[in-house]
Amino acid sequence: MTRAPSNLLAVRRLLLAHLNVDESRVRSQDLEPAEVGIVGDRAHRGGYHCGSDRVVPNDYSVVESPRDRAGLTTDASALDVGLFEVRSGGRTHNLYSFSTWCVGQCVASAPDTRDIREIIYSPDGKVVRRWDRLGRRSSGDSSHLWHTHFSWFRDSIKAGRDQTPLFRRYLTTIGLIEGDDMTPEQDLRLKRVEAALLGTGRDGFGFAIKDVDGRPGPVEPLAQRLADLSYALVSGPAGSGAYIAQVLPRVEARLAELAGKGGTDVPAIVAGVLAELTPEKIAEAIPPTMARQLADELARRLAAPDAS
């Protein structure tokens, strides 16, 4: 029998805890439990909502990736998220902005997205789009106008890897969760730095890392390094108020300096920020017990050559 794995149940609980604002009644604005599904109904056959007992011959969720073939178990490997609308940070956030944000993180290959195979979604409730890490498909049926489908490579589900970080980061970004022991001011400043590094829109530094038509540029090692650097600022050992207090002002100053010189030169921005935020400098700013671990991890992530 197809099961809902514990790591996807954890994602479901996290989203409902913060997006089902009024648990006492069913509201169209809230994300209700019935709108967050993992296992397909009994008639469902084939695809990531099914485990090994329900896959079909040549099932795309098994045959197109060695990660899926190696990871096939009775666990489902997908999550559907339905309509919601919340106010936070003076803005309205809904399924469409959430889905677009998640796809943007996948396009940038942020580290907490690398187990995601595909997202089938609508950016506006009018058209359906599909982001596919393998580049095999680009469409979906009309039901995705009102729900977004996430698929994970089956080996990541089999391994029990935590899949909550991406969604926790979204909730932090929109202000529903505060970063660990960060002040509200630090949290806001960190979001601005992350926006600048990931190119999620023109921000207070006056530049945007995007093509001229507003769409994200091609995913290259350069974009990968931007995503990794941003992730390092907001995740893991670095995600503490003491670390942020010491490192964030230096990063902000460097970004502002580069923006003042016509900061749309992405390679210059990357080189400048990386020069300031070396693993060694980060190690100096955090407790000794964390320093070596973080320095080694950043050195590994930033070893790829620039695609400038």
ChimeraX attribute file (.defattr): number of C-alpha atoms within 10 A of each C-alpha:
attribute: neighborCount
match mode: 1-to-1
recipient: residues
	/A:1	12
	/A:2	21
	/A:3	17
	/A:4	21
	/A:5	18
	/A:6	15
	/A:7	18
	/A:8	24
	/A:9	17
	/A:10	14
	/A:11	20
	/A:12	21
	/A:13	14
	/A:14	15
	/A:15	20
	/A:16	19
	/A:17	13
	/A:18	16
	/A:19	21
	/A:20	20
	/A:21	18
	/A:22	14
	/A:23	14
	/A:24	7
	/A:25	10
	/A:26	13
	/A:27	13
	/A:28	10
	/A:29	15
	/A:30	22
	/A:31	27
	/A:32	22
	/A:33	16
	/A:34	8
	/A:35	18
	/A:36	22
	/A:37	19
	/A:38	26
	/A:39	21
	/A:40	22
	/A:41	11
	/A:42	10
	/A:43	6
	/A:44	12
	/A:45	16
	/A:46	19
	/A:47	19
	/A:48	30
	/A:49	27
	/A:50	29
	/A:51	25
	/A:52	18
	/A:53	14
	/A:54	21
	/A:55	21
	/A:56	14
	/A:57	9
	/A:58	10
	/A:59	14
	/A:60	15
	/A:61	25
	/A:62	24
	/A:63	13
	/A:64	13
	/A:65	15
	/A:66	12
	/A:67	18
	/A:68	23
	/A:69	15
	/A:70	15
	/A:71	20
	/A:72	23
	/A:73	19
	/A:74	18
	/A:75	25
	/A:76	28
	/A:77	34
	/A:78	27
	/A:79	24
	/A:80	21
	/A:81	26
	/A:82	21
	/A:83	19
	/A:84	22
	/A:85	19
	/A:86	18
	/A:87	12
	/A:88	13
	/A:89	11
	/A:90	8
	/A:91	10
	/A:92	11
	/A:93	15
	/A:94	18
	/A:95	24
	/A:96	22
	/A:97	15
	/A:98	21
	/A:99	22
	/A:100	16
	/A:101	15
	/A:102	20
	/A:103	21
	/A:104	18
	/A:105	20
	/A:106	25
	/A:107	21
	/A:108	25
	/A:109	23
	/A:110	22
	/A:111	19
	/A:112	19
	/A:113	19
	/A:114	14
	/A:115	20
	/A:116	21
	/A:117	24
	/A:118	23
	/A:119	26
	/A:120	25
	/A:121	32
	/A:122	24
	/A:123	18
	/A:124	14
	/A:125	14
	/A:126	10
	/A:127	14
	/A:128	20
	/A:129	19
	/A:130	21
	/A:131	21
	/A:132	19
	/A:133	16
	/A:134	10
	/A:135	10
	/A:136	12
	/A:137	13
	/A:138	13
	/A:139	15
	/A:140	17
	/A:141	12
	/A:142	15
	/A:143	13
	/A:144	22
	/A:145	22
	/A:146	19
	/A:147	21
	/A:148	25
	/A:149	23
	/A:150	21
	/A:151	22
	/A:152	24
	/A:153	25
	/A:154	29
	/A:155	19
	/A:156	20
	/A:157	24
	/A:158	19
	/A:159	10
	/A:160	13
	/A:161	13
	/A:162	15
	/A:163	21
	/A:164	19
	/A:165	15
	/A:166	18
	/A:167	18
	/A:168	18
	/A:169	20
	/A:170	17
	/A:171	20
	/A:172	18
	/A:173	21
	/A:174	20
	/A:175	19
	/A:176	17
	/A:177	14
	/A:178	18
	/A:179	23
	/A:180	14
	/A:181	13
	/A:182	18
	/A:183	14
	/A:184	12
	/A:185	8
	/A:186	18
	/A:187	21
	/A:188	19
	/A:189	16
	/A:190	23
	/A:191	18
	/A:192	20
	/A:193	20
	/A:194	20
	/A:195	20
	/A:196	25
	/A:197	25
	/A:198	26
	/A:199	24
	/A:200	19
	/A:201	17
	/A:202	15
	/A:203	13
	/A:204	13
	/A:205	19
	/A:206	15
	/A:207	21
	/A:208	24
	/A:209	23
	/A:210	18
	/A:211	12
	/A:212	9
	/A:213	7
	/A:214	12
	/A:215	12
	/A:216	19
	/A:217	15
	/A:218	12
	/A:219	13
	/A:220	14
	/A:221	17
	/A:222	21
	/A:223	26
	/A:224	22
	/A:225	25
	/A:226	25
	/A:227	22
	/A:228	21
	/A:229	23
	/A:230	21
	/A:231	20
	/A:232	18
	/A:233	23
	/A:234	20
	/A:235	15
	/A:236	12
	/A:237	16
	/A:238	23
	/A:239	17
	/A:240	17
	/A:241	16
	/A:242	14
	/A:243	19
	/A:244	24
	/A:245	14
	/A:246	14
	/A:247	19
	/A:248	18
	/A:249	14
	/A:250	15
	/A:251	20
	/A:252	18
	/A:253	14
	/A:254	19
	/A:255	22
	/A:256	17
	/A:257	15
	/A:258	21
	/A:259	20
	/A:260	13
	/A:261	11
	/A:262	13
	/A:263	19
	/A:264	17
	/A:265	15
	/A:266	21
	/A:267	15
	/A:268	16
	/A:269	24
	/A:270	21
	/A:271	13
	/A:272	16
	/A:273	21
	/A:274	17
	/A:275	12
	/A:276	17
	/A:277	20
	/A:278	14
	/A:279	20
	/A:280	16
	/A:281	14
	/A:282	20
	/A:283	21
	/A:284	15
	/A:285	17
	/A:286	20
	/A:287	13
	/A:288	10
	/A:289	10
	/A:290	14
	/A:291	20
	/A:292	17
	/A:293	12
	/A:294	20
	/A:295	18
	/A:296	13
	/A:297	13
	/A:298	19
	/A:299	13
	/A:300	11
	/A:301	15
	/A:302	19
	/A:303	9
	/A:304	12
	/A:305	9
	/A:306	15
	/A:307	12
	/A:308	11
